[in-house]
């Protein structure tokens, strides 16, 4: 398959294969999976992302939001609490505030 015919997800997956520790690329693949309605694929990438990069704040935020949208409230709350802790460690007040807002909506 030529580079022109590859999907964004395929290009990101190839890049990740060459750079397996690239958190931004793994996050991008998770988002592409969501865009393609591949929840299982997105979850797998979010989990790997957060295992390898426990302070990658956007991963918590998007994964929790996705779970909340799929009526998985308890799991979303757990991730939000972990994400709030990560945002606090990173000094990311904006993300912390957004996650606290979502957490209060779910409670």
C-alpha positions as CSV (number, residue, x, y, z in Angstrom):
1,X,0.0,0.0,0.0
2,X,1.4,3.4,-0.9
3,X,1.9,6.1,1.7
4,X,-0.8,8.1,0.0
5,X,-3.4,5.4,0.5
6,X,-2.7,4.7,4.2
7,X,-5.1,6.0,6.8
8,X,-4.0,8.4,9.5
9,X,-4.2,5.5,12.0
10,X,-2.0,3.2,9.8
11,X,0.6,6.0,9.5
12,X,0.5,6.6,13.3
13,X,0.8,2.8,14.0
14,X,3.8,2.6,11.7
15,X,5.4,5.5,13.5
16,X,4.7,4.0,16.9
17,X,6.3,0.7,15.7
18,X,9.5,2.7,15.1
19,X,9.1,4.8,18.3
20,X,7.3,2.5,20.8
21,X,7.7,4.9,23.7
22,X,6.2,8.0,21.9
23,X,3.3,8.9,24.2
24,X,1.9,11.5,21.8
25,X,1.7,9.0,19.0
26,X,0.0,6.4,21.2
27,X,-2.5,9.1,22.3
28,X,-3.1,10.0,18.6
29,X,-3.9,6.4,17.8
30,X,-6.3,6.1,20.7
31,X,-8.1,9.2,19.3
32,X,-8.1,7.8,15.8
33,X,-9.7,4.6,17.2
34,X,-12.4,6.6,18.8
35,X,-13.0,8.5,15.5
36,X,-13.4,5.1,13.8
37,X,-15.8,3.9,16.5
38,X,-13.2,1.3,17.6
39,X,-13.8,1.5,21.4
40,X,-11.8,-1.7,22.1
41,X,-8.8,-0.4,20.2
42,X,-9.0,3.0,21.9
43,X,-9.1,1.4,25.3
44,X,-6.1,-0.8,24.6
45,X,-4.1,2.3,23.5
46,X,-5.2,4.4,26.4
47,X,-4.3,1.7,28.9
48,X,-0.9,1.2,27.4
49,X,-0.3,4.9,27.2
50,X,-1.2,5.4,30.9
51,X,0.8,2.4,32.1
52,X,3.9,3.7,30.3
53,X,3.3,7.4,31.0
54,X,1.4,7.8,34.3
55,X,1.6,11.6,34.1
56,X,0.2,12.0,30.5
57,X,-2.8,14.1,31.6
58,X,-4.7,14.2,28.3
59,X,-4.9,10.4,28.3
60,X,-6.8,10.4,31.6
61,X,-9.1,13.1,30.4
62,X,-10.0,11.6,27.1
63,X,-10.2,8.1,28.3
64,X,-12.5,9.1,31.2
65,X,-14.7,11.1,28.9
66,X,-15.0,8.2,26.6
67,X,-16.0,5.9,29.4
68,X,-18.5,8.4,30.7
69,X,-20.1,8.6,27.2
70,X,-20.4,4.8,27.3
71,X,-22.2,4.7,30.7
72,X,-19.1,3.3,32.5
73,X,-19.3,5.9,35.2
74,X,-17.4,4.1,38.0
75,X,-14.4,3.5,35.7
76,X,-14.6,7.1,34.5
77,X,-14.5,8.4,38.1
78,X,-11.5,6.3,38.9
79,X,-9.6,7.6,35.9
80,X,-10.6,11.2,36.6
81,X,-9.3,10.9,40.2
82,X,-6.0,9.5,38.8
83,X,-5.9,12.2,36.1
84,X,-6.6,15.0,38.7
85,X,-3.6,13.7,40.7
86,X,-1.4,13.6,37.6
87,X,-2.5,17.1,36.6
88,X,-1.7,18.3,40.1
89,X,1.8,16.8,39.9
90,X,2.3,18.5,36.5
91,X,0.9,21.8,37.7
92,X,-1.8,21.7,34.9
93,X,-4.6,23.6,36.5
94,X,-6.7,23.8,33.4
95,X,-6.8,20.1,32.9
96,X,-7.4,19.6,36.6
97,X,-10.3,22.0,36.6
98,X,-11.9,20.3,33.5
99,X,-11.6,16.8,35.1
100,X,-13.0,18.1,38.4
101,X,-15.9,19.5,36.5
102,X,-16.6,16.2,34.7
103,X,-16.2,14.3,38.0
104,X,-18.8,16.5,39.6
105,X,-21.2,15.9,36.7
106,X,-20.8,12.1,37.2
107,X,-21.3,12.2,40.9
